[in-house]
Amino acid sequence: MSEQVFIFDTTLRDGEQSPGNTMNTQEKLRVARQLELLGVDIIEAGFPIASEGDFDAVKQIAKLVKNCQIAGLARANDEDIDRAWKAIKVAAHPRIHTFISTSDIHLKHQFRKTRDEVLAIAVAAVKRAKKYIDNVEFSAMDATRSDWDYLCKVLAEVIEAGATTVNIPDTVGYAVPHEFGELIAYIRKNVPNIDRAVISVHCHNDLGLATANSIAAIHNGARQVECTINGIGERAGNASLEEITMTLRTRKMSFTADTRIVSEKIYPTSRLITSITGVPVQPNKAIVGANAFAHESGIHQDGLLKAKLTYEIMTPESVGIPKSSLVLGKHSGRHAFRDRIENLGYILDEKELNLAFKRFKALSDMKKNVYDEDIEMIIMDEIYKTAERLKLVYLNVSCGNTTIPTATVKMEIDGNTVQDVGTGDGPVDAAFKVIKRLVKTTSKLEKFSVNSITQDMDAQGEVFVKISEKGLKAIGKGADTDIIVASAKAYINALNRLEYMKTKKS
């Protein structure tokens, strides 16, 4: 059986401290509720002494969340600790988290105190917190730049004072994995009472090593990791919850430990943070980035279609992403192109596939990504091109806030001129209903989209429509400075292609 690694999520505290990630109380409650569903063990709800708003948010989270420990951060002084307790005491499982620096750099330049003075402050803070609650965490800020023997002395004393978790922060992201792992091993060997506390780590990403350092710490006996969703946090961010979780879960043979995170909720949680903060995840971000399960290389796409394990070490479904995506571009091969065409509902013979693929490669040299609509237009232009049985001769619409939208349409069908008038919910709907009646089609409109293809007030609009009938699908496009005319042209273009496809099928 794997040992548990406790996940201490500090998205709402350290994560919120980074520029652009500020959240209001209601947003913090939404995040806290989602973190509970995700299965984190401890939620660091905030820094209660920081402001009345922070205090209130921590208190409300403490009331709301029942299945996680709720931690309030406090500097190593009575006022902070008392304030933290007032905020979290209503929690089902409260924790006080107090901290002070142990590095000589901080002691000299920030605190202006001796080692003995800091040791006394640390012990006093833990004892103060212990009066309120048994669950006390102590953090030795800037631990990775501290003298190791002094650090061990402080840890031993705070554990003796009652700390149940001791945190080893890489506050400025200075450590490298082998060194950080050695530090954790050294602590386990040289703190005589370390078995009475859980060793925690809190790594920052200034050198891009936060996750790697956290994993090295776990490998050497740390059993709590402090991290954030999407790796947000001060400066370059914190260790990423999703990366740590999936490293342990993907490399089970390398570790005797795992988390209780419900991995299928990772991506929805990531999206929630993005939607609240407005800070996007970089496309190449591990696990949750847009490209994490996207493949463009033809070699990779071919392997993936044959067996997913060729190029995916975890499934997208395991982190809450519906499926992998084959991004079609200039590096894509015939196998992926054929697969996409078939998924779109088109069956081409070898000659038709070759023709369409040639056109696709030419287009991919001009565009970064080729989308489904582009592929469908290629098929319509190259495979289902036909003489126009249906032509628009005349279109007139009347509409307004006091007028029922009405369309008059004159068409040429197989050389014969026909005309009709009708109403609709809007001018485009009215035009489409009249055209449908004139053509006597039973097809259904599946998609309608409008794009501006030129600028300024007289911009030319381009309309795409997709229609279907008895398993056949056709896409049409039309362009005009009048968007209603463009819409009618696109609809008729799709109808022409559908009629051709019917004859081809028969």
Sequence and secondary structure as in RCSB ss.txt:
>XXXX:A:sequence
MSEQVFIFDTTLRDGEQSPGNTMNTQEKLRVARQLELLGVDIIEAGFPIASEGDFDAVKQIAKLVKNCQIAGLAR
ANDEDIDRAWKAIKVAAHPRIHTFISTSDIHLKHQFRKTRDEVLAIAVAAVKRAKKYIDNVEFSAMDATRSDWDY
LCKVLAEVIEAGATTVNIPDTVGYAVPHEFGELIAYIRKNVPNIDRAVISVHCHNDLGLATANSIAAIHNGARQV
ECTINGIGERAGNASLEEITMTLRTRKMSFTADTRIVSEKIYPTSRLITSITGVPVQPNKAIVGANAFAHESGIH
QDGLLKAKLTYEIMTPESVGIPKSSLVLGKHSGRHAFRDRIENLGYILDEKELNLAFKRFKALSDMKKNVYDEDI
EMIIMDEIYKTAERLKLVYLNVSCGNTTIPTATVKMEIDGNTVQDVGTGDGPVDAAFKVIKRLVKTTSKLEKFSV
NSITQDMDAQGEVFVKISEKGLKAIGKGADTDIIVASAKAYINALNRLEYMKTKKS
>XXXX:A:secstr
  EE EEEE TTTTGGGSTT    HHHHHHHHHHHHHHT SEEEEE TTS HHHHHHHHHHHHH  SSEEEEEEE
SSHHHHHHHHHHHTTSSSEEEEEEEE SHHHIIIII   HHHHHHHHHHHHHHHHHH S EEEEEETGGGS HHH
HHHHHHHHHHHT SEEEEEETTS   HHHHHHHHHHHHHH TTGGGSEEEEEEB TTS HHHHHHHHHHTT  EE
EEBGGG  STT B BHHHHHHHHHHTGGG SEE    GGGHHHHHHHHHHHH     TT TTTSTTTTEE  HHH
HHHHHH GGGT SS GGGGT    EE  STT  HHHHHHHHHHTT    HHHHHHHHHHHHHHHTT S   HHHH
HHHHHHHTS    SEEEEEEEEEEETTEEEEEEEEEEETTEEEEEEEE SSHHHHHHHHHHHHHT   EEEEEEE
EE S STT  EEEEEEEEETTEEEEEEEEESSHHHHHHHHHHHHHHHHHHHHHHH 
